Amino acid sequence: MDTYIAVDVGGTQLRAACYPQGETKPLLQKRTSTFGKDGTPVDRLLDLIATVWPDHATVKSIGVAVPGPTNHKSGILYRAPNIPGWENLPLAQIVQSRFNTRTALGNDANMAAMGEWRFGSARGHQNVLYLTISTGIGAGVINDDRLVLGQNGLATELGHITVLPDGPLCGCGARGHLEALASGTAIARYAAEQLAQGVPSSLSITPNPSARDVGLAAEQGDPLALEAITRAGRYLGYAIADFLHAFNPSIVVLGGGVSQTGPLLIEPVRQAMTERVMSPEYLHGLAITTAALGDNAGLMGALALAESISK
Amino acid sequence: MDTYIAVDVGGTQLRAACYPQGETKPLLQKRTSTFGKDGTPVDRLLDLIATVWPDHATVKSIGVAVPGPTNHKSGILYRAPNIPGWENLPLAQIVQSRFNTRTALGNDANMAAMGEWRFGSARGHQNVLYLTISTGIGAGVINDDRLVLGQNGLATELGHITVLPDGPLCGCGARGHLEALASGTAIARYAAEQLAQGVPSSLSITPNPSARDVGLAAEQGDPLALEAITRAGRYLGYAIADFLHAFNPSIVVLGGGVSQTGPLLIEPVRQAMTERVMSPEYLHGLAITTAALGDNAGLMGALALAESISK
């Protein structure tokens, strides 16, 4: 039997699974924490892969989703903000040498996009825009059945597109990026600012309300919370109009915790996007949907990546 | 002998040329005006192709550059703003049926990008961002050796990305698009507005100064003209930073009349782009250059398209 191994590296947790060729139900699946007393995160990752290695089957290739930008050609992870010391780490080569099996890396947002494209909401589409909206905003684009990677694997960092030139500071240091306006962090920050200015809200009794708290308050009809969600949705819609002009996808998939806010977020997205799009052909037949794979998107994307390199 | 025919359709002029396989020097090249007494623009186009048809050689395929958005799958031209009546025109099929030869269409900016990639400034690159800055702003992107087209051929309309949400109106009806801030039209408009406000300038003696007039005055050190060019360059640089994040090219090629303004435009572009880019990896090894093919870019791109479909 031929199999693939998929690995999802997170800042708190490592996951690995072994899949028979052509199947999405794993033979074996394990997880462990990223940091622990016995070994570095790299050691722990290698050990975890060994625990899902099949006894009586061949592993054709290994795909690894990592939480940071990667170079798809060299298999180097440039950096992982949540894993100290992971800088210019040749992780594909480390795994490949240890297991003598072809290995490729992809950043988590690109892997989630691949997962949704191959196994989730975007199955059957050739041109996919995937956005994940949680603490930050990540993205992945499939153009004509291929992931858009660019020269060094750094393409489709769509959370870092300027939406409002004089807008709030982004985590990356620039002003007015989409991530600084529509991520969970941005929603929570906006609500906190409004509360600090004395805007009345049911949120005033919650210490440091999170984007999730804001979403729940919005569902209860709280005006400040509704405004915070609508505002984020509108900026997201403006940005998506730009992304339609840039990539002309047939489907937009929204993943990440914030996208689970549902219609309160999606409706302003749709409205702002429709307002700003330059011609109706971009909207013709365009699907807008939420991601299907949840926490498994990265792992399933790593499986799709493993499959793609073994061809 | 095998040959290809390339056609460049403009709002005032039609050009066609026949190239031996593997060569960029045409066997035969002809041009005519788009409008005339004898026949519609389609008739004139078909007649022109017939005049460059080789007597003793096979035509393997025909590539046509057109001045408007096209669907690469159906070979339909959605519209050509400068050619009345050309709407949802199945031009690839019309040419293909008439000559019984495989034919493909591409919009002029995409074709110029292909031309520069195969035969011009971007030869040897796999990931190319091409921008043409003249009356409007057009673009084409090569990702991993393929033109980015999207679902319906409408991708990379990068002149219509919002740079300044409350900025000036764009020809497409939206506000603050790149084209409304950095095209030749935008430069001329900005200069006219400043002149109307009484800003002193050597341009005040020129009736309705064009972008070219502004560029020439800037070269002479006129402060208003310099400001108009620098302003356009800065907006272009901000937008290019976004495009680097979106496409991660290894080369940026600037074509179109306005790009010939030279360093007075390119320096502010470079500076603004560097200011706004989120991490230095995007700039590592990045070339910024002007287009090499001039008016031939569309025709050479149509040749590259013809070659690509005959494989």
Interface residues (C-beta under 8 A of the other chain):
Chain A: P69 Y78 Q126 N127 N143 D144 R146 V148 L149 G150 Q151 N152 G153 L154 A155 T156 E157 L158 H160 I161 T162 V163 L164 P165 C172 G173 A174 H177 Y238 A241 D242 H245 A246 F247 N248 P249 S250 R276 M278 S279 E281 Y282 H284 G285
Chain B: P69 Y78 Q126 N127 N143 D144 R146 V148 L149 G150 Q151 N152 G153 L154 A155 T156 E157 L158 H160 I161 T162 V163 L164 P165 C172 G173 A174 H177 Y238 A241 D242 H245 A246 F247 N248 P249 S250 R276 M278 S279 E281 Y282 H284 G285
